[in-house]
C-alpha cells in the first residue's frame, strides 16, 4: 500500500516537471517510477551480495522488511534523477529578451 502512494507522488512530480519544460509528460512520469524501482533493485542486489560475503542472516521472505529497507535508496535514486533533469532542462530553456524596449536605442 505504501508503494502505491509513493509511486503516485513520484509520477505526479515528474509529470509536473516535464509539463513545466514542455516535455513528454507521461513518458517522464513513467521514467520517474522506473527510476524508483531501478534504485531499489540495485540496492537489493548490493545487499544480497554483501550479505552473502559477510554471512549475514536476513529473512529474505519478509517482503515488508525488504520494502522498508530498500525504499530510501529508491527514493534517493529518483530524487537524484529529478534534480539532474531539472538542472539540464533549465539550461536548455531560452531566455526571452524584451526587445521592444531596445527599439530606437543606440548601439554604443
C-alpha positions in Angstrom: 0.0 0.0 0.0 2.8 2.4 0.8 4.4 1.7 -2.6 1.3 2.8 -4.3 1.3 6.2 -2.5 5.0 6.7 -3.3 4.5 5.8 -6.9 1.6 8.2 -7.2 3.7 11.1 -5.8 6.8 10.3 -7.9 4.7 10.2 -11.0 2.9 13.4 -10.1 6.2 15.3 -9.5 7.8 14.1 -12.7 4.6 14.9 -14.6 4.6 18.5 -13.3 8.4 18.8 -14.1 8.0 17.7 -17.7 4.9 19.8 -18.1 6.9 22.9 -17.0 9.6 22.3 -19.6 7.2 21.1 -22.4 8.5 17.5 -22.4 6.6 14.2 -22.7 4.5 14.2 -19.5 3.5 10.6 -19.3 6.9 9.3 -20.5 8.8 11.1 -17.8 6.2 10.2 -15.2 6.9 6.5 -16.1 10.6 7.2 -16.1 10.4 8.5 -12.5 8.6 5.4 -11.4 11.1 3.2 -13.2 13.9 5.1 -11.5 12.4 4.3 -8.1 12.3 0.6 -8.9 15.8 0.6 -10.5 17.3 2.2 -7.4 15.6 -0.3 -5.2 16.7 -3.2 -7.3 20.3 -2.0 -7.4 20.3 -1.7 -3.6 18.7 -5.2 -3.3 21.4 -6.8 -5.4 24.2 -5.0 -3.5 22.6 -6.0 -0.2 22.3 -9.6 -1.4 26.0 -9.7 -2.5 27.2 -8.1 0.7 25.0 -10.4 2.9 26.5 -13.4 1.1 30.1 -12.2 1.5 29.6 -11.1 5.2 27.4 -14.2 6.0 24.5 -12.1 7.4 21.3 -13.9 8.0 18.5 -11.8 6.7 14.9 -13.0 6.5 14.6 -12.8 2.7 10.9 -14.0 2.8 9.8 -10.9 4.7 8.6 -8.6 2.0 7.7 -5.8 4.4 11.3 -5.7 5.7 12.8 -5.6 2.2 10.4 -2.9 1.1 11.2 -0.7 4.1 14.9 -1.2 3.8 15.0 -0.5 0.0 12.6 2.4 0.0 15.1 5.1 0.9 17.5 4.0 -1.8 14.8 4.0 -4.5 13.7 7.5 -3.3 17.3 8.8 -3.4 17.8 7.5 -6.9 14.5 9.1 -8.0 15.4 12.4 -6.4 18.8 12.4 -7.9 17.4 11.9 -11.4 14.7 14.5 -10.8 17.3 17.2 -9.9 19.6 16.2 -12.8 16.7 16.5 -15.3 15.6 19.8 -13.7 19.1 21.3 -14.0 19.6 20.0 -17.5 16.2 21.3 -18.8 16.8 24.6 -17.1 19.9 25.1 -19.1 18.1 24.4 -22.4 15.3 27.0 -21.7 15.9 30.0 -24.0 16.0 33.4 -22.3 13.2 35.7 -23.5 14.5 39.1 -24.2 12.2 42.0 -24.3 13.3 43.7 -27.5 10.6 46.3 -27.6 12.4 48.3 -25.0 15.5 48.3 -27.3 13.8 49.9 -30.3 15.5 53.2 -31.0 18.3 52.7 -28.5 21.8 53.4 -29.8 24.3 50.5 -30.1 27.0 52.4 -28.3 
